[in-house]
């Protein structure tokens, strides 16, 4: 097991790291700009929050649901989002695997801007209500985006390169799939446990 995770660490340093930090930086920058913009436009913030609430309701989240049901829904939705991001890598548009991470950070900005407008502490909600589960969840989404981008580049080379026979698409797909199983899924599981069972206590 130790050797497996040591290999994953080497894969991160060699193949995924650049994409990971690009997605991280762009997501943080975009979320800060969005947060500031929403604070300057109350109507836009309210409309965005209504849309966000509607999205959660469509996914089955309701106020009176049990923590166990919440855990299941969070786990299923986050796994689905990560899997879709990874599968999007087979379309040679390299930005697609990063879209889920950008959407998730945008929802955080909408939520914090709405809370700030209600006169509540956005910083407290960020620290107690988002970061405990957000750190593993966002790490999983950023990493999914970065491995997806690496795979997408490989797919593009396989399609468009004159030396397409030399492109190891199968080996790359297996490597990315193993990273998804060993790293992404455990992180999403940890995040779901924290969000469903710990965060309600902290808030």
C-alpha positions as CSV (number, residue, x, y, z in Angstrom):
1,X,0.0,0.0,0.0
2,X,2.8,2.4,0.9
3,X,4.4,1.8,-2.5
4,X,1.1,2.5,-4.3
5,X,0.7,5.9,-2.6
6,X,4.4,6.7,-3.1
7,X,3.9,6.1,-6.8
8,X,0.8,8.3,-6.8
9,X,2.9,11.0,-5.2
10,X,5.5,10.7,-7.9
11,X,2.7,10.8,-10.6
12,X,1.4,14.0,-9.0
13,X,4.9,15.6,-9.1
14,X,5.6,14.5,-12.6
15,X,2.3,14.7,-14.4
16,X,-0.5,16.4,-12.4
17,X,1.1,19.1,-10.3
18,X,1.2,21.9,-12.9
19,X,-2.5,21.5,-13.8
20,X,-3.4,21.2,-10.1
21,X,-1.9,24.6,-9.2
22,X,-3.3,26.2,-12.3
23,X,-6.8,25.1,-11.4
24,X,-6.3,26.1,-7.8
25,X,-5.0,29.6,-8.7
26,X,-7.7,30.3,-11.3
27,X,-10.5,29.0,-9.0
28,X,-9.4,31.1,-6.1
29,X,-9.0,34.2,-8.3
30,X,-12.3,33.7,-10.0
31,X,-14.1,33.1,-6.6
32,X,-12.7,36.2,-5.1
33,X,-13.7,38.3,-8.1
34,X,-17.2,36.8,-8.1
35,X,-17.6,37.3,-4.4
36,X,-16.6,41.0,-4.7
37,X,-18.9,41.4,-7.7
38,X,-21.9,39.9,-6.0
39,X,-21.4,42.2,-3.0
40,X,-21.6,45.2,-5.4
41,X,-24.8,43.9,-7.0
42,X,-27.4,42.7,-4.5
43,X,-30.0,41.7,-7.1
44,X,-27.5,39.5,-8.9
45,X,-26.4,37.9,-5.5
46,X,-30.1,37.1,-4.7
47,X,-30.8,35.6,-8.1
48,X,-27.6,33.5,-7.9
49,X,-28.6,32.3,-4.4
50,X,-32.1,31.4,-5.6
51,X,-30.6,29.5,-8.4
52,X,-28.2,27.7,-6.0
53,X,-31.0,26.7,-3.7
54,X,-33.0,25.4,-6.6
55,X,-30.1,23.4,-7.8
56,X,-29.7,21.8,-4.3
57,X,-33.5,21.1,-4.2
58,X,-33.3,19.4,-7.6
59,X,-30.6,17.1,-6.3
60,X,-32.8,16.1,-3.4
61,X,-31.4,18.2,-0.6
62,X,-34.1,19.4,1.9
63,X,-33.9,21.0,5.3
64,X,-35.5,18.2,7.2
65,X,-33.4,15.3,5.8
66,X,-31.4,13.1,8.2
67,X,-27.6,13.3,8.4
68,X,-27.3,9.8,7.0
69,X,-29.4,10.8,3.9
70,X,-27.4,14.0,3.6
71,X,-24.2,11.9,3.6
72,X,-25.5,9.6,0.9
73,X,-26.6,12.5,-1.3
74,X,-23.3,14.4,-0.8
75,X,-21.3,11.4,-1.6
76,X,-23.2,10.4,-4.7
77,X,-23.3,14.0,-6.1
78,X,-19.6,14.6,-5.5
79,X,-18.6,11.2,-6.9
80,X,-20.8,11.9,-10.0
81,X,-19.2,15.4,-10.5
82,X,-15.7,14.0,-10.2
83,X,-16.4,11.1,-12.6
84,X,-18.0,13.4,-15.1
85,X,-15.0,15.7,-15.0
86,X,-12.7,12.7,-15.6
87,X,-14.8,11.3,-18.4
88,X,-14.8,14.8,-20.0
89,X,-11.1,14.3,-20.5
90,X,-11.8,12.0,-23.4
91,X,-13.1,15.1,-25.3
92,X,-9.9,16.8,-26.5
93,X,-10.9,20.2,-25.0
94,X,-8.5,20.4,-22.1
95,X,-10.4,22.9,-20.0
96,X,-13.5,20.7,-19.6
97,X,-12.1,18.6,-16.7
98,X,-11.6,21.8,-14.7
99,X,-15.2,23.1,-15.1
100,X,-16.6,21.2,-12.0
101,X,-13.9,22.8,-9.7
102,X,-14.7,26.2,-11.0
103,X,-18.5,25.7,-10.5
104,X,-17.9,24.5,-7.0
105,X,-15.8,27.5,-6.0
106,X,-18.3,29.8,-7.6
107,X,-21.1,28.3,-5.4
108,X,-19.0,29.0,-2.3
109,X,-18.7,32.7,-3.4
110,X,-22.4,32.9,-3.9
111,X,-23.1,31.5,-0.5
112,X,-20.6,33.7,1.3
113,X,-21.8,36.8,-0.5
114,X,-25.4,36.0,0.5
115,X,-24.5,35.4,4.1
116,X,-22.5,38.7,4.2
117,X,-25.5,40.6,2.9
118,X,-27.7,39.1,5.6
119,X,-25.4,40.7,8.2
120,X,-23.9,37.4,9.3
121,X,-20.2,36.5,9.5
122,X,-19.1,35.1,6.1
123,X,-15.7,34.4,7.7
124,X,-17.2,32.2,10.4
125,X,-19.2,30.2,7.9
126,X,-16.1,29.8,5.7
127,X,-14.0,28.6,8.6
128,X,-16.5,26.4,10.4
129,X,-18.9,25.5,7.7
130,X,-16.9,25.2,4.5
131,X,-13.2,24.6,5.1
132,X,-13.6,21.4,7.3
133,X,-15.1,19.5,4.3
134,X,-14.0,21.9,1.6
135,X,-10.3,21.2,1.9
136,X,-10.6,17.5,1.0
137,X,-13.5,18.1,-1.4
138,X,-11.8,20.9,-3.3
139,X,-8.5,19.0,-3.3
140,X,-10.3,16.1,-4.9
141,X,-12.0,18.3,-7.5
142,X,-8.7,20.2,-8.3
143,X,-6.9,16.9,-8.6
144,X,-9.6,15.4,-10.8
145,X,-9.3,18.4,-13.0
146,X,-5.6,18.2,-13.2
147,X,-5.5,14.4,-14.0
148,X,-8.3,15.0,-16.5
149,X,-6.3,17.8,-18.2
150,X,-3.3,15.5,-18.4
151,X,-5.5,12.7,-19.9
152,X,-7.1,15.2,-22.3
153,X,-3.7,16.3,-23.6
154,X,-2.9,12.7,-24.2
155,X,-6.2,12.1,-26.1
156,X,-5.6,15.2,-28.2
157,X,-2.1,14.0,-29.1
158,X,-3.4,10.6,-29.9
159,X,-5.9,12.1,-32.3
160,X,-3.9,14.9,-33.9
161,X,-0.3,14.0,-33.6
162,X,1.5,12.5,-36.6
163,X,3.2,10.1,-34.2
164,X,-0.1,9.0,-32.7
165,X,1.1,5.4,-32.5
166,X,3.7,6.4,-30.0
167,X,1.2,8.1,-27.6
168,X,0.6,5.7,-24.6
169,X,-3.2,6.5,-24.3
170,X,-4.0,3.1,-22.7
171,X,-1.2,3.4,-20.1
172,X,-2.2,7.0,-19.3
173,X,-5.8,6.0,-18.9
174,X,-4.9,3.2,-16.5
175,X,-2.7,5.5,-14.5
176,X,-5.4,8.2,-14.3
177,X,-8.0,5.6,-13.3
178,X,-5.8,4.3,-10.5
179,X,-5.3,7.8,-9.2
180,X,-9.0,8.3,-9.2
181,X,-9.6,5.1,-7.2
182,X,-6.7,5.6,-4.7
183,X,-6.9,9.4,-4.2
184,X,-10.0,11.0,-5.4
185,X,-12.6,8.6,-4.1
186,X,-11.2,8.5,-0.5
187,X,-11.0,12.3,-0.4
188,X,-14.6,12.6,-1.5
189,X,-15.6,10.0,1.1
190,X,-13.8,11.9,3.8
191,X,-15.4,15.2,2.7
192,X,-18.9,13.7,2.7
193,X,-18.4,12.4,6.2
194,X,-17.2,15.8,7.5
195,X,-19.9,17.8,5.7
196,X,-22.8,15.6,6.9
197,X,-21.7,14.8,10.5
198,X,-19.2,17.4,11.7
199,X,-20.1,20.6,10.0
200,X,-23.7,20.7,11.4
201,X,-22.1,20.5,14.9
202,X,-19.7,23.3,14.2
203,X,-22.4,25.6,12.8
